[in-house]
Amino acid sequence: MSFDLPIAPPAQVGGLAAGRATSGGGDELPVFYPATGARISTLIEDDAAAVDQAVTAARAAFDRGTWPGLGVLQRVEVLERCRQIILDNAEELARLECAATGLVLRELRERHFKRAAYNFRFFAEYISQSAGQRYDQTPGYMTTVSRVSVGVAALIAPWNAPVALATMKIAAALSFGNTAVLKPSEQTPLALARLVALLQEVLPEGVLNLVNGRGAVTGAALVDHPGIDLVSFTGGTQTGRTIMSAAGRNLVPCTLELGGKSANIIFASADQERALDGALLGIFSNNGQQCLAGSRILVERSIFDDFVGRFVERAGRIRVGDPLAETTEIGPLASAAHRDRVLSFVDIAQADGGALLMGGTRRDDLGEGYFVSPTAVTVPSNSARVAQDEIFGPFATFLPFDSADEAAAIANDTQFGLVSYIWSDHLPTVMDMSERMRSGVVWVNTPMMRELRAPFGGFKSSGVGREGGASCEAFYTEERTLTIPTRPPPLRKLGVE
């Protein structure tokens, strides 16, 4: 079986610095269509010299360009034009995104690209309402605090939702007057390469630049570059540790949104139908490839068998297939290597005493693409590897609990702490559990809901720092304190007899 390619992608993809192609200089890396496994494009990797070209362009735009000193209303106008570019080109961009990621085209249209466009509107509105501070506590003096742009931002985006997540970083960095160098994942460069080219048409020269390549090559050269002033990364925890170590050597601040192994806690007091819908969305949406997935589903023992049975029955009817089809609910995973890694956890679960409830196999009936069946297992305890390791696929792990105390203990028994889900219509249970969760975000009786004004990020190995309105303002700006006497102050005289 073969599926049509959603678009004819460019034969080659490289970097863009100040509107011109970077020098490349590195290896040629294949780009595959996950629905068929066919090679569809070639990425020309940017080496250290090409990265230097992009950073130099961003540095010049910040140090000598107009963007950092532009008035807020002028910057808002440009951000709104960026938003409109995404809306005007959403179909082309969504098809390029589908071609490299295998994400369902309908979901890209309805969710990802609306969110990408809104990222620019959100920050345009945010900066138009920002205020400074004034202090008058000391008689005779006025002290003001303003926020100023930091400099050149290195923005490193993941492969699981490239445009939606990268535009959050781009819009935030640019809205506060910084310039930027973006590095997408080498697996999924197509849509972001096109988007950066489009945005460069309305942005001043050098404000937004693109480099492409692997983390160990292009990413390392970018983070280590002395012209970088701050780093924002979304991706795996181990890579985040490497980036934070490299940034620390140059005293460069960074925000890291990393992995998760989030607990989705379902009490007997929950609306069972809504909890079932939420549990299915929490683990299987975005092809199961999301750091905020509710991958550990904790169910109160009195309803455990019934809930798991209904989950398995519903999950068995999820439509896996062509990401271009309107009826498809799960497309292929992003790569053959990732597919094989996800499926390897079936044997790992069984070796730890777990039981396979459903799935756990390749969908060979769908051809050579990277398709897997929705998978669910039960495990005897939270110490099982499938309850501790981030699998990052359509793979649910079920555990029972007998009390709120036990549920909280299981939920927090992880190196991660990105999000938590609580399902209960009993208010005291909700309030008690929400206070106990060691996670940066707690969602109650709802699957994923992102409020961009609120901070988003995790505890423990799930990250450092936060994204969101005020959190981004704090990261992408420096505070400057200015003190002025309101009248000539008396000064001590030195050296006067």
N, C-alpha and C positions, 0 to 999 in steps of 0.2 A: 504494500500500500504506500502511496506517495501523496503528499499534500502540496498544494500550490504554495509557492513563496509569496508572502504578502506584498512584496515590492521588489523591484530590481535594485539591489543595494549597490553602492559604489564599489568598483573593483579593488580600490585601495583606500585605506583610512589612515590618516596621520594626525599630526598636531597642527595647531594654528596659533601663531604668535603675532599680535598686532595686525590681524587680518591676512597674514601671509603664512604659507606652509613652513613649518619648522624644518630643520635640516635632517630630521630623522636620525639616520646613522646607525640604527640598531638592527635587530633581527626582523625577519618577516614572520608574523604570527597569523595562523589561520583563524577565521571567524566562521562559525558553523550555525546552520539553522537547526535548532533543537528538534523540530518536528520531523525532520528527515535524516539528520546527521550529515547533510551535504555541506561541503565548504562553499560559502557564498561570498566571501570577501577576504582581503588580506590586510592586516594591520602592520604598518611600518613603525616599529618601536622607536621611541625617542630615547636617545642615549643622553649622557650627561651634558654633552655640548648642546643638544637640542633643548634640553631642559633649561640650560643657562640662557639660551636665546629667548625662551618664553618668560623667564623670571626677569631678565634684563628689560624686556618690553613692559612688563607690569611695574617694575621699579621706576622706569622713566615716566610712565603715566602717573604714578603716585607722586614722585618727587618734583616733576616739572610740568605735569599736566593740569588740566582744569578740574578734573573730577572731584578730588577731595575738597576743594574750596567752593564747589558749586552750591548755589542756594537750594534750600530744601524744596521749594516749589519746582525748580528746574529739574532736580533729581527725581522728584515724584513723576514729572511728566515723562522722563525717560523710562522709569520703571513701568509706567502704564503702557508705554509703547512696547516694552519687552513682553508684557502680558498679552497684548493684542497679537504680537507675532506668534506666540504659542497657540492662541485660539485660531488664528488664520491658517496655521500650518499643522493643526492637530492631527489631521488624517494621515498626512505623510509621515509625521513624527511617530505616530502610534504604530504604523506599519513597519517602520524601521525598528522600533522597539520590539515589536513582536518577532521580527525576523531574527534578532540576536538573542532574545531572552526566552522565547516560547510562551510568553504570557498571553493570556486570552485577549484577543483584540477588542472584544466588547468591553471587558473590564478596563483596558487601557483607555478606551474612548470615554467611558462613563465615569471613571474614577481618577486614574493617574494623571491625565492631562488637564482635567479640570482643576485638580489639586496643584499641578505645576503652574498653571496660569494664576491661580489664586495666591500662590506664594509671593508673586510680585505685587499683587494688589495689597495683600496683607501688610507687607513691609512699607509700601508707599503710604498706606494709611497710618501705620505706626509712626514713621518719622515725621509725618505732618502734625502729629499730636505730641511729640516729645517736648519736654520742658527742662529747663536748667534749674539750678538751685541757688538760693541766696541766703547768707547768714549775716546777721547784724548783732550777734551777742556781745562782741567787743566794742565798747563805745568808741566812736570816731573812726571805725573801720567798716568797710563793706567787703565781704568775701563771697565770690561766686564760684560755682563749680559747673564746668561745661564738659561735654564729651567730644573727643576728637578722634578722627580715624587713626587706626593703628598702622596700616601700611599694606604690605603685600601678603595676601592670604593664599595658602596652599589648601585646596579643596579636593578631597579624595573621596570619590563616590563608589558605592557598592554595585554589584551586578544584579541584585534581585528586584530593584525598582529604580533603575538608573535616573530617569528624567525627574520623576516625582521627588526623589530624595536629593538629587544634585541641585535642583532649582531652589530648594530650601536654603542651601548653603550659598548659592550664587546670589539670590535675592537679598539675603541677610548681609553678606559681605559688602555688596555694592551699595545697598541702601545707606549704610553708614559711612560711605565715602572711601572704602578701601578699593584696591585693585586685586585681581585674583588670577591664579593659575589653577585650572581644573584638570584633575586626572581621573577619568573613568576607569572602570575595570577593563582589562584587555579582552575579556570575554564578550563584553556588550558595549562596543564603542559607537555603534552606528547612529542612533538617534541623537546622542549628545554631540557628536561631531557636527551633525547637520544643524542642531540647535545653536551651538556656539557660533557657527558661521552666520546664521541668521541674526543673532543678537549683536554680533560685531558690526552689523550694518547700521545700528542705531546708537551704539555705545562709542564714546571717544576712543581713539586708537590706544591699544595697549591695556585698556581697563579689564578686559576678560580675555584670557588666553587658554589654550588647550594643549596638553601633552598626553600622549598615549603610550601605554606599555605596561609591563609587569611591575608589580610592587617592588620586587627585589632589584629592579634595574631603574625604571623611570621614577617610581615612587620614592625609592631611597635617595636618588639624586635630587629630587624635589625637596624632600624634608631636610636633607643635609645642606641645602644651598644657603649660603650666608645672606642672600637677599630676601629670604622668607622671614616674615615677622610673626606669623601665627599659622596654625595648622588645624583644620577640621576634618575628621575622618569618621566614616561609617563603614563598619565591616567586622571582621573576625577579631576575637579577643587576643589571640597570639600576635597577630599583625599590629593590633593596637598597642601592645606592650613594646614592640619593636619601635613603633613610631614615637611613642612617648619617651623612650630612652634616647632616641636620636634627637628629638626636639629639645630634651633637657640639656643636652650638651651645648646647645646654642642659647639656652634660656628662653626658648620660644614657647609661649603658651599654646595649649592644644585642648580641643574638645574631642572626646572619643565616644561615639555611640556604638557599643559592641554587642556581644552575643546575649542570648537569653535562653532560659529553660523555664518558662513561666507556668505557674500553677493556675489552673482553671478549676475553682472550687465550687462544687454543686451540692447545696444542702437540700435535705428533704423538704424544707420550707420554701424552696424556689418554685416559680412558675415553670413546671417541667418542660412544657413545649418551647417556651422561650429559651430556657437553658440549653435544650437540645439544639435548637437553631444556632445559638451562640457558640456552643462547643464545636459544631461542625464548621462554622465560619472561622472560628479561632484557630483551627489547625489546618484546614484545607484551602482557605482562600489564598490568592497569589501563588497557586500551585504548591502551597505549603512552605514556601521559601520566604520566611519573614522572621526577623529577630524577635518580634513581639507575639509570636504564635503561642496560643495556649496549649502547649504540647504535653504537659502533665495534667491529665484530667482526674481530679480528686473528687470522688463521689461518695456521699454518705452511705454507709453500709445498708441501711434499710431500703434504699432505692437502687442499690448498685446493679444488681442483676437486670432489673427492668430497664434502667437507663442505658446500660451498656448494650443490651440487646436491641433496643430501639436505635441507638447510635449506629451499630453495625448494619442494621437493616437499611437505614437511610443512607449511610456511606456507601453501601453496595449499589445504590442506584445513582450515585454521582456519575455524571457523564464525562468520561475522559476521552480526549481526542484532539482533532484539528483545532488549533487555536484561532483559526479564522471563522469557524462555524459559530453561529449565534447561539446554539444550544450547548456548546461545550462549557463545562464548569471547571475542569482541570486540564491544563495543557501539559506539554512535556517539561521535564526538569531542564535546568540550564545547560548541562553538559553531560557527556557520557561518564566522566569520572565522578561527577556528583551523583548521578543516578546509581552507580555501583556502590558508592559510599553509603547512600541512604539504605539500599537494600542489604548491605552487609550487617546492619543492625538487627535484622531478623534473627540471624544466627547468634549474635551477641545476646539478644534478649532471651533466647531459648537456653543458651549456656548458663545464664544467670537464674534459671528456673521459671522464666516467663512462658506465657502461652500465646501463640499467634491466633488472633481472633478473625482476621480477614486480611486479604491482600498479601503484600510482601513479595510480589513478583513483577517482572518486566511484563509489559503489554506487547508481546511479540506480534499479536494480531494487528497492531497499528504500524507495522513496518519497522524501519531502522531508526526511528526517532527515540528520544530519551524518555519514554513513557513508563510510568509505574502505576500499579493499582493503589488506591487509598489503603493505608495500612493501619492496623490497630493491634496492640498487644496488652496483656495484663502482666504485671510483674509482682513478685512476692513482697518486695520492699522498695523503698526509695533509694536504696544503695545500689540498685541495678544500674548498669551503665546507661541503658536507654532512658533512665530517669535522671541521669546526671549530665550526660553529654548532649550538646546541641546537635541535633540531627539535621535540622533545616530542610525538612521535606514533609510530604503528606503522611506523617507517621505519628499516631497518637499513642500515648502510654497511659493506661488506666491504673489507679490505685484506690482502694477503699479507705474510709476513715470512720471512726466511731464517735468522735466528739470534736468540738471546735478547737480544743487544745491540741488534739492530734493533727487536725488539718493544718493549723498554723505551724506546727513543728515541721510537718512534711514540706509545706510550701516554702519555708525559709531554709530548709536543709539543702542548699545548693550554693555553688560559687557565684551564681548569677543573681540579679535583682533588678530586672528591667521593668516588667509589668506584672500585675496580678489581676485575676478575675474572680469576683465573688458573685454567686447567684443565690439569693435568698429574699423572700418577701417579709422576713422578720427583722424589723429595724434594729433591735438590740444586737442581733447576730451580725448584721451588716456593719454597724458602728464599731463593735468590738473587733471584728476581723480586720476591718480597714486600718485600724490603729496598729495592728500587730504585723502587717505585711512589711517585709524588708525589701521594698521595691520602689522605684522612682515614680511609678504610676499605678494607681489602683482603679480598675473599672468595675462598677457595680451594676449587675443586671443589664449589661450591654457588651457586645463585642467591641472591636477597636473603634475608638472615637477620639480624634485628635483636635484639641483646642489649641490653636496656634499661639494664643496669648499666654498660655500656661507653659511652664517648663516641662521638657520631655528629656528623659535620660535615666540612667540606672544607678543602682547601688553596686557595690562590690565589683566583680569582674565584668559587669555590664556597662561600665564606662566611667568617664570622668567629665564633669561639666554637664551642661544642659543646652538644648535648643528651644526656641520659643521667643516671644516678643522681648521681654526685659532681659532674658538670659542671653539672647543674641546681642542685644545692645551692650550688655556688660562685657561680652567676649570680643566683639568687633570694634570696640572703642576704648580709648584711654581717658581717664578722668584728669582734668586739668583744673587746678585751684588757682584763682586769681584774687589777690587781696589789694584793696585800694583804700587809702585814708579818705574819709569824707571831709576832713579839714586837716590843715598841716599839724601833724602830731608833734608834741615836744620830744626832742631827741637829746639823749645824753651827749655831752660834749667831752671828747677825749683830747688830751694833749693841750688843754687850756689851763693856764695858771690862775 
